[in-house]
Amino acid sequence: MSTPFTPEAVEAIKRHMNDDHTGDALVIVRGLGGRPQATSAVTSDVDAEAMEFTIDGGERVRVPWGETLTERAQVRKAVVRLYRAACAELGIEPHGEH
């Protein structure tokens, strides 16, 4: 698992996801992570290939971006793509923030 991101960037991305987008993370895990019954999801890692979540207090689930990211600026768009794809998979409407 390679990463184009500095440790500081990874921490900032995780902090942002965990402070502002915990519901979105849970949607991604349920819709794309193969864990439709998950009740909680915390962003635990980010690299060039995927975003990783710790669900329900322990299990780690990696959800691939669908492309290899090469810079931090790509992360936001990649997360939005995952979120929208997960909403479509689950048959729910994405919220207007994205």
DRENPALUM-32816 format. One record per residue (C-alpha): residue number from 1; residue in one letter; x, y, z. Coordinates in pm, 1 decimal, decimal comma. Layout:
DRENPALUM-32816
<rec num="NUM" residuo="A" X="X" Y="Y" Z="Z"/>
...
This chain:
DRENPALUM-32816
<rec num="1" residuo="M" X="0,0" Y="0,0" Z="0,0"/>
<rec num="2" residuo="S" X="181,5" Y="305,7" Z="-122,2"/>
<rec num="3" residuo="T" X="80,7" Y="656,1" Z="-37,4"/>
<rec num="4" residuo="P" X="151,0" Y="988,7" Z="-202,9"/>
<rec num="5" residuo="F" X="37,4" Y="1158,4" Z="117,8"/>
<rec num="6" residuo="T" X="250,8" Y="1278,9" Z="404,0"/>
<rec num="7" residuo="P" X="164,8" Y="1147,0" Z="749,8"/>
<rec num="8" residuo="E" X="32,7" Y="1495,2" Z="832,6"/>
<rec num="9" residuo="A" X="-198,0" Y="1489,6" Z="527,9"/>
<rec num="10" residuo="V" X="-330,1" Y="1144,8" Z="621,5"/>
<rec num="11" residuo="E" X="-401,9" Y="1265,7" Z="976,0"/>
<rec num="12" residuo="A" X="-578,8" Y="1577,2" Z="842,6"/>
<rec num="13" residuo="I" X="-794,4" Y="1371,6" Z="604,7"/>
<rec num="14" residuo="K" X="-884,5" Y="1124,8" Z="881,0"/>
<rec num="15" residuo="R" X="-963,5" Y="1407,4" Z="1124,4"/>
<rec num="16" residuo="H" X="-1186,8" Y="1580,9" Z="869,1"/>
<rec num="17" residuo="M" X="-1373,5" Y="1260,9" Z="784,3"/>
<rec num="18" residuo="N" X="-1414,3" Y="1163,9" Z="1149,6"/>
<rec num="19" residuo="D" X="-1516,4" Y="1511,7" Z="1265,3"/>
<rec num="20" residuo="D" X="-1745,4" Y="1610,2" Z="977,8"/>
<rec num="21" residuo="H" X="-1843,0" Y="1302,3" Z="774,4"/>
<rec num="22" residuo="T" X="-1898,0" Y="1001,6" Z="1001,0"/>
<rec num="23" residuo="G" X="-2239,5" Y="940,0" Z="845,9"/>
<rec num="24" residuo="D" X="-2090,4" Y="945,8" Z="497,6"/>
<rec num="25" residuo="A" X="-1821,5" Y="698,7" Z="605,5"/>
<rec num="26" residuo="L" X="-2088,7" Y="461,1" Z="732,7"/>
<rec num="27" residuo="V" X="-2278,2" Y="488,3" Z="402,2"/>
<rec num="28" residuo="I" X="-1956,8" Y="405,7" Z="211,9"/>
<rec num="29" residuo="V" X="-1885,8" Y="103,1" Z="432,3"/>
<rec num="30" residuo="R" X="-2244,0" Y="-22,8" Z="404,5"/>
<rec num="31" residuo="G" X="-2274,3" Y="33,1" Z="29,2"/>
<rec num="32" residuo="L" X="-1925,9" Y="-43,6" Z="-100,0"/>
<rec num="33" residuo="G" X="-1742,3" Y="-213,2" Z="183,6"/>
<rec num="34" residuo="G" X="-1954,6" Y="-524,8" Z="192,2"/>
<rec num="35" residuo="R" X="-2079,1" Y="-454,8" Z="544,7"/>
<rec num="36" residuo="P" X="-2445,7" Y="-351,6" Z="504,5"/>
<rec num="37" residuo="Q" X="-2516,6" Y="-412,9" Z="874,2"/>
<rec num="38" residuo="A" X="-2232,2" Y="-193,8" Z="1007,7"/>
<rec num="39" residuo="T" X="-2341,2" Y="46,2" Z="1280,5"/>
<rec num="40" residuo="S" X="-2030,7" Y="265,7" Z="1300,6"/>
<rec num="41" residuo="A" X="-1736,5" Y="354,5" Z="1078,6"/>
<rec num="42" residuo="V" X="-1424,8" Y="552,1" Z="1163,9"/>
<rec num="43" residuo="T" X="-1178,4" Y="652,6" Z="893,0"/>
<rec num="44" residuo="S" X="-856,3" Y="482,5" Z="999,8"/>
<rec num="45" residuo="D" X="-622,0" Y="518,9" Z="701,0"/>
<rec num="46" residuo="V" X="-590,4" Y="666,8" Z="354,1"/>
<rec num="47" residuo="D" X="-345,3" Y="572,2" Z="81,1"/>
<rec num="48" residuo="A" X="-314,1" Y="590,2" Z="-295,4"/>
<rec num="49" residuo="E" X="-539,7" Y="289,9" Z="-351,3"/>
<rec num="50" residuo="A" X="-812,9" Y="305,8" Z="-87,7"/>
<rec num="51" residuo="M" X="-969,5" Y="452,7" Z="220,9"/>
<rec num="52" residuo="E" X="-974,1" Y="227,5" Z="524,5"/>
<rec num="53" residuo="F" X="-1237,9" Y="225,9" Z="794,6"/>
<rec num="54" residuo="T" X="-1258,1" Y="61,5" Z="1133,6"/>
<rec num="55" residuo="I" X="-1613,5" Y="-55,2" Z="1179,5"/>
<rec num="56" residuo="D" X="-1812,3" Y="-147,7" Z="1487,3"/>
<rec num="57" residuo="G" X="-1510,4" Y="-101,6" Z="1707,8"/>
<rec num="58" residuo="G" X="-1261,4" Y="-335,0" Z="1546,8"/>
<rec num="59" residuo="E" X="-1287,6" Y="-480,3" Z="1197,3"/>
<rec num="60" residuo="R" X="-1095,7" Y="-294,1" Z="928,4"/>
<rec num="61" residuo="V" X="-1253,8" Y="-252,8" Z="585,8"/>
<rec num="62" residuo="R" X="-1073,4" Y="-108,9" Z="282,7"/>
<rec num="63" residuo="V" X="-1277,9" Y="55,8" Z="10,6"/>
<rec num="64" residuo="P" X="-1080,4" Y="112,0" Z="-311,3"/>
<rec num="65" residuo="W" X="-1088,7" Y="451,9" Z="-480,9"/>
<rec num="66" residuo="G" X="-1127,7" Y="292,3" Z="-824,1"/>
<rec num="67" residuo="E" X="-812,1" Y="468,0" Z="-939,2"/>
<rec num="68" residuo="T" X="-466,8" Y="536,8" Z="-798,7"/>
<rec num="69" residuo="L" X="-449,7" Y="879,0" Z="-635,4"/>
<rec num="70" residuo="T" X="-129,8" Y="1073,8" Z="-679,3"/>
<rec num="71" residuo="E" X="-199,8" Y="1392,0" Z="-482,0"/>
<rec num="72" residuo="R" X="-401,1" Y="1507,0" Z="-183,7"/>
<rec num="73" residuo="A" X="-624,1" Y="1733,7" Z="-392,5"/>
<rec num="74" residuo="Q" X="-781,1" Y="1422,0" Z="-549,0"/>
<rec num="75" residuo="V" X="-909,2" Y="1286,7" Z="-217,0"/>
<rec num="76" residuo="R" X="-1220,2" Y="1504,3" Z="-184,8"/>
<rec num="77" residuo="K" X="-1348,4" Y="1413,7" Z="-531,3"/>
<rec num="78" residuo="A" X="-1267,2" Y="1047,4" Z="-472,6"/>
<rec num="79" residuo="V" X="-1459,4" Y="1044,6" Z="-142,0"/>
<rec num="80" residuo="V" X="-1758,3" Y="1212,8" Z="-308,2"/>
<rec num="81" residuo="R" X="-1750,7" Y="947,6" Z="-584,6"/>
<rec num="82" residuo="L" X="-1744,6" Y="669,3" Z="-325,3"/>
<rec num="83" residuo="Y" X="-2026,0" Y="829,8" Z="-127,2"/>
<rec num="84" residuo="R" X="-2247,8" Y="875,2" Z="-433,0"/>
<rec num="85" residuo="A" X="-2176,9" Y="522,3" Z="-556,7"/>
<rec num="86" residuo="A" X="-2258,6" Y="385,5" Z="-211,1"/>
<rec num="87" residuo="C" X="-2585,0" Y="581,1" Z="-202,9"/>
<rec num="88" residuo="A" X="-2677,2" Y="438,7" Z="-542,6"/>
<rec num="89" residuo="E" X="-2590,7" Y="87,7" Z="-425,0"/>
<rec num="90" residuo="L" X="-2805,1" Y="130,4" Z="-113,8"/>
<rec num="91" residuo="G" X="-3089,9" Y="303,1" Z="-298,5"/>
<rec num="92" residuo="I" X="-3074,2" Y="620,6" Z="-89,2"/>
<rec num="93" residuo="E" X="-3057,8" Y="984,7" Z="-188,6"/>
<rec num="94" residuo="P" X="-2723,2" Y="1155,0" Z="-132,3"/>
<rec num="95" residuo="H" X="-2748,6" Y="1465,0" Z="82,3"/>
<rec num="96" residuo="G" X="-2700,6" Y="1799,4" Z="-90,5"/>
<rec num="97" residuo="E" X="-2363,6" Y="1878,9" Z="65,2"/>
<rec num="98" residuo="H" X="-2176,1" Y="1684,9" Z="-200,6"/>
